[in-house]
């Protein structure tokens, strides 16, 4: 394909124009071979010896989010819920009134839904629970209700803070054991 270029009055770099003088030429792509990048141990990535070609996504997740870390997240989330209801005046229809302590199993389900949302993007998270055939994703309502999911979003805590602070909004998701785990599992290079 060939195209003419012109120089911008504001730049020394050529750029393609959309003028009528542009010519596009189709070529036969039947002989095209994509270049495959080599994946090697060049000092980056996961260095755990238990990871291999048979490792599942769940296996990789468990390297970072161990049972101990998941128990901490559950404990801190349940504690923050307790702090929240003790410090707020709740309306009769508040989601916090329906809260029951979570478990590691339910927290795993919540995090799985969060990851699944990255594979099937919607404009608003509540659309995953929509009954509209255009938006409906049945697995979400089978795993948990939208109200329970919203309560998780409001209560999720990785760190033991019982006072909201304006100076560090990321503090609620900081978990030193998780950071240490990521550093230990990952090779230098990123």
N, C-alpha and C positions, 0 to 999 in steps of 0.2 A: 504494500500500500504506500502511496506517496502522497505527500501533502505539502502545500506551500506554507511558508511561514513569513511572518512580518515582525519587525521590531517595534516594541511599544515605545512611545515617547517618554514613558516614565521608567523604563528599564533597559538594560543592555542585553537582556536574555531574550532569545527568540521564543515565540509561543505560537501554537497552531491557531489558525483562524477558522471561522465557520463560514468564510466567504464562498462564493460560487466557484472560485478557482481551485477549490480543494478536489482532489481526485482520490477515490477509493478504488482499490483494485482487489477483487476476491482472489484468493489462492487456494489451491487444493490442500486441505489439511490432513489427508489420509495418511501421510507419512510422518506426521508430527509425533514426536516422542517426548513426553515431559521429562524434565530432569528430576531425578529423585535424590533428595538430599540425604547424605549419610548421617545416621544417628550413631554417635559413638560416645565413649566415656572421655570427653574432652574437658572435664572439670566442672560440669554443671549437672543439675538434676538430683534425683533421689539416689543416695548411695547405700541404702539398706540392702544387705545381701539376700533378704527374703523376697525382694521384688524381682520378678522375671516376666517372661512373655505370657505366663499363665495367670498372673496376678489380676484380680478383678478390680473394678472401681472401688468396691467396698474394702478390699484389702488395702488399697492405697489410703483410703479415708481413715481406716483404723490405725495406720502408722502415725498419723497426725493427731487424731482424736481418739486417744486410748480410753479404756474403760474408766480409768482414774480421772481423766480430764472430763469425760462426759458426766461422771458423778459430781464433779465440782460445778459444772455448768448447771446441772439440775438443782443442786443445793443452793447456789447463788440466785437462780431464777425464782425458786420457791421462797427464799428469804426476802428477795426484793418485792415479791407479791405481798408478803406479810407486812413489810414496811409500807407499801403503797396503801393498803386498806386501813392501816393504823393511822395514817397521816391525811387521809382524804375523807371528805364527805361524799359518799357514793349515792348516786341517784338510784331509784328502785329498779331501773332497767339496765344498770351498769353491768358490763361483761365481767367485771371483777367479782361480782356477787356469785357468779356461777363457777368461779375458779376452784379447782381441786388440785392438790399438789401433783406435779408432773413426775414422770419416771424417766430413766435412761432410755427405755424403749420408745416412749412417746417423744422424747427430745430427738432421738434418731429419726423418727418419722417426720418431725417438724423440719429438721435440717435437710432431709431428703426432698421434701416438698420445695424448700428454698432452692436447692440445686436443680430440681426439675423445672422450676420457673425459668431458669436460664436457658433451657432447651426449647421452651415454648413460650415466647414472649407475648405478654398482654399489656395493654395500656394501664390497667389498674389490677392490683392483685385479687380483688374480689371477683373479677371476671372468671377466674379459674373455677369458681363455684357456681357460675351462672347456669341456669337451666336452658338458656338460649342455645339452640343447636350450633350456632356459629361460634360460640365461645366455650361451650361445655367441655370440661376435661374430667371425666368420671372418676379418675383415681383420686383427685383431691377430696371430693366429698366422701369417698370411701375411707380415706385415712383419718380425716378430722373435719369438724365443721368449720365454717368460715369464722364463727365467733370464737372458737377455741384458738384458731390460728391467729386471729387478731389479738387475743389475750396474750399469746406467746410473744408476738411482736412488741407488745407494750411492756412485758415483764422480763424478757430475755436479758440475762446478766451473766457475765463470765467472771466478774470481779466483785469482791465483797464491799461494795460501797452502798451505804444506806442514806447518804446525803447527795442529792443531785448537785453537781457543781457546774457553774457556767464556764469555768476556765478550761476544762478538759472533757469534752463531750464523748471522746472515744474511750474514756476510762472504764465505762461499763462493759466493754467487750475485751479489755486487756486481760490476758491470762498468762502469767509468766511461764507456767509449765508448758503451755502450748507453744510459746515463742521458743523456749529451750528445745522442745521436741522438733520444731521446724528446722532450727539451726543444726541439730544433731543429725537429722535425716538427710538434709540437703547438702550437696557439695558446694564448695566455694565456686563462684563464677557468675552468679546472677548479679 
